[in-house]
Amino acid sequence: MTGSGSMEIIKFRIQEKHPGTVVYNVNRFESWSSLETMWHQVLEIGQDVANISSKHPEGINIIGYSQGGLVARGIIQTFPNITVDTFISLSSPQAGQYGAGFLHVVFPGLVKETAYELFYSRLGQHTSVGNYWRDPYHQKLYETYNVYLPYINNHINQFGYYDGNETVVEMRNQDIYVEDHIGLKSLDVAGRLHLLTVPGVNHFDWHMNVSIMDDILLPYLD
């Protein structure tokens, strides 16, 4: 819900460190409109990205923060006419969301233990959050009702996620990686998959902290 304005720091830092680089900051689905369905956002923003990509046939770099990283991956996997050199996902719930930290802001009174009752319904699937809500205690409902995440993940956080006891299962131990459902293992073997965790960096630091940008993000754009 932070919108494109919060990505301006990254934009200006890239231009400062890489003079002459053309940087596009997509300003669709700001604030409350970010709750529109994920597929709607993928298709709308995807057209913008496809138009940008057509101007740069040599390949583009795509950076997505938070929900934006999940939208970006949906675009990359859906639009065959986009040529991507590097995709950077910053603090994005790539394996799904199951946490109460933000729920009270968007859905007052909702708690994670019962959120599935809303999100795993036709009404709940009309919200972006519902499209990637993944309750580890209700996987069958997730697979039955969720119209977005299971389809782009082939059933994966950064890509570790909870088992039925809320114990995080590391990405390389999950079927999505072991069986290479979406090419993660192939990228890893080729040295093109990089997972970075920085102690003490919270969700809101990844796209606002200049040190993180300089040390973690910019080297992958060189």
N, C-alpha and C positions, 0 to 999 in steps of 0.2 A: 504493500500500500504506500510505500515511500515515493514511488513515482520516478520519472526520469531525472528530476532535479537533483536527486541524491547521487546520480551517476555522473554529474558534471565534474566532480573532483577527479574521477578516473579519466574522463575525457581530456581535461586540461593537462593532467599529468602525462598522459601518453603523448599529447602534442608537444609538451615541453621536452620530453626525453627523446622523442622521435619526430623532429621537425619535418613538416611536409606530409605527415600521415593524415589521411582523411578519416575522420571519426564521426560516425553517425550515432546519435542518441535518440532512440525511438521513444516518442512521447505518447503512446497510446495506452489506454486502460489505466489512467491515473486514479489514485485514491480509491473511492468505493467501487469504481468501475472495474477494479482489479478482481472483484468477486464474480465477474462474468465467467462463464464456463471456459475451461481450458482449451477445448477444441475451437471455440469461437476466437479466443485470443491467438491460438496457433495459426488459424487460417487468415485472420486479419493482419497480424504482424508479419506472418510468413510472406504475404504479398509484398510488403515493404522490403523485407530482407531479400526476396527474389529479385526485386528491381535493383537493389543495391548490388547484389552479386553479379547481375548482368553487366554492370559497369566495371567490374573487376574480375574478369574471367580467370585471372591467375590465382584467385582464391581470396577469401576474406577470413578475418578472425572474429569470432563471436564471443562476447562476454555477457553472462547473465547472472544477476544477483538474486538470491532468495527464490521466490516463485518464478522470477524471470529466467532463472537457469533451467527450470523445468519446462517453461514455455519454449525456450531456445532449443532444448533437445528435441522437443516434439516437432519443431519446425525443421530441424536438420534431418530427422528421420522421415518426415512426411513429404518434403519438397525435393524431388530429384534434380531440379534445375539449379540448386544452390551448391556452389563449390566452397567448401570450408577447409582452411588450412589448420587452424587451431580453435578449439572450443574450450572456454574457461568457465566453469561453473563455481560461483562463489556462495558458499553456505546455502546451497539449494537442497531441498528435500527430495533428492533423486530416487530414494527408495520409499518415499511416502512420509506423511506427517502423523505423529502420535504424541502430542504434548499439550499441556494446558496453558503454556505461557502467554499465548496470544489470543486464546479463545474468548476470554472475557471482554476483549476490546471489540471484537467483531460480532460475537454471539453471546451477549450477556446472559449469565445463568447457566451456560453450557459447560459441562465438565467432560474430561476426556473419557471417563469410564462409560458414559452414556451417550457420547456424541454420535456414536454409530447409528443410534436410532433416528437421528436426523439425516446424517450424511449418506447412509445406505438406504435411501428412498428416492423416489422420482423427484421430489422437491429438493432434497439435499444435493442431488446430482446436477442441479441448476446453479451450483456455486462452485467456484474454482477450488476452494478448500476441500469441499466434498469430493472433488475429482481426484485428489491425491491423499485423502485421509485413509490411513491404513492401520486399522486396529488389530494388533496381533492376537487378540482373543476372539476375533470374529472374521477369520480369513475367508470362510465360505461366503459370508455376506459381502465382503470386499470384492471377491471374484465375481459374484453374481450381479452386484449393482454398480460397481465402479466402471464408468464408461471411458476413462482416460488412462490412468496409470498402468493397469494390467496390460493394456494394449501396447504401450510404448516400452514397457519393461519385460514383456513376456514373463511375467511374474517373476528391484534392486534397491542404506544410506551411503552418503558418499560411499559407497553403496553398502555399508553394513546396516543391519536392521535387527529388530527384536525377534526373539523366538516367543513361544507361548508363555514363557516365564519372565518376559521383559529383560532378557539377557541379550546384549548386542552380539549378533553373529557377524564376524568380520566378512567383508565382501568376498575374499578369495575362498571362503568356506561355503559359500552359497551356491545353489544350483545355477543361478543366473550367470555366475562366473565359470564354475566348473564345466558346465555344459555349453558355455560360450553362446548363450541365447542371442545376445545383441552385439557380440564382438569384443566384449571387455577383455577377455583372456587373450585374444589375438592382438589387441592393442598393447596389452601388458607385455607379452612376449616380444613384441616388436620395439619395446621401449618407448611407446607413445602414450602410455597411460600413467599419469602422475597424481598421486593422492597426497595432499599436504594438510597436516593438522598442526596448528600453532597453539601451544598452551597459553591460556589466559586471553585469547582473542575471542570475543563473543560475536554473536550473529551480526550485530550492527557495525562491527569494526572492519569487516572484510572489504567494504566498498568505500569507507570513509577515512581509513587510517593510511597516511602517506607512506609510512614505513612498510606496511604490509604490501602496498602497491609496488614500492621500489624493490623490495626483497623477494616477494613471492610472485606477483603478477607480471611485472614488466619483463623479467628474464625470459618468459615464454612468448613474448612478442618480438624478441630480437631477431 
